[in-house]
């Protein structure tokens, strides 16, 4: 089941990044890598934003935990 889940996710990523159609050239590699780096940065950004908003809501410092995220 895990194998097919990873295979489905990889196929979806290939379709979204336009990687599996036609010739694989430098432009397609750069677009794929930029797309992957953009998606990889989202969880840390969301965690930092939630931490920041909870600090504002409680009006308490987080003592530098925001830098870890």
N, C-alpha and C positions, 0 to 999 in steps of 0.2 A: 504494500500500500504506500509506503514511504517513497519507493522508487518511482511509482506512477505520479505521485504528488509533485516530486521534484521535476519529473519529465514534463508535466503539465505547466508548472511554473516557468521552466526554461523555454518551452514552446511559446508561452504567452509573452515572455520577455523578448524573444526573437521577433515575434510579430510586431510588438509595440515599438521596438527599436529599428525595425526595417532591415534586420540583419540577414535573414534567410532568403531574401529575394535577390537574384542576380549575382553579379560579381562582388566579391568582398575586397574592397579597396580601402585606402587609408581614410577616406572621408567617412565610410560606414563604421570603421573601427573607432574613430574619434567621436562620432555621434553616440555610439553604443556606450563608450566609456563615460562620456559626459552625462548621459542619461542615468547610468548606474551610480555615478558619484552624486548626482542630484537626489536620487531616491535614497541613497545611503545616509544622507545628511538629515533627512526629515525626522527620524525618531529622536535624535538628540535635540533638535530644535524644539520639538513638541514637548519633550520632558523639561527642558529649560524654561519654556514659556509657562508650563503648568506650575513649576516650582516658584517662578517669579510671581505669578498671579496669586498663588496661595500665600506667599510672604506678604504681598500687598493686602490681601484680604484680612489676614491675622494681624497685620502691622507689626511683624516680628522679623528680625534679621535671620538670614539662613547661614550666616558665618562662613561664606565662601563656597558653599556647596554648589552654587550656580556655576562656578568655574569648572567643576568636575564634569558637568553635563555639557 
